[in-house]
Amino acid sequence: MPEPTFDSARLDDAIHGKLRLGIMAYLSSVSAASFAELKKKTDASDGNLSVHMRKLEDAGYLTIEKSFVGRRPRTTLALTPAGRKAWIAYLDELRRLTDG
């Protein structure tokens, strides 16, 4: 049986960054999360988290909904179906690369 080709370029760049990986991992385990919850779970600054959320939103991997609870703004994030599919494909590719 031929040995599989090792090609790390097959990893999804939109997910592969450390913070984006953390965002995807956490959101894959919940139905949705608030910005504050995600910030706490990833230990990211507001600005850094916002930039990486936008990259994942631009890739079609998550939705960002803004609303108000009373007078306070609330941002809620969730994986899209495409985001869940990309997350599973990313994990499958990691397993393949590590012969897992």
ZIRA-V882490 format. One record per run of one state. SS is the DSSP state (~ for helix, > for strand, _ for the rest). FROM is the first residue (numbers start at 1). LEN is the number of residues. If there is no record, write none. Layout:
# ZIRA-V882490
ss,from,len
SS,FROM,LEN
SS,FROM,LEN
This chain:
# ZIRA-V882490
ss,from,len
_,1,7
~,8,3
_,11,2
~,13,4
_,17,1
~,18,11
_,29,4
>,33,2
~,35,8
_,43,3
~,46,13
_,59,3
>,62,8
_,70,2
>,72,8
_,80,1
~,81,17
_,98,3
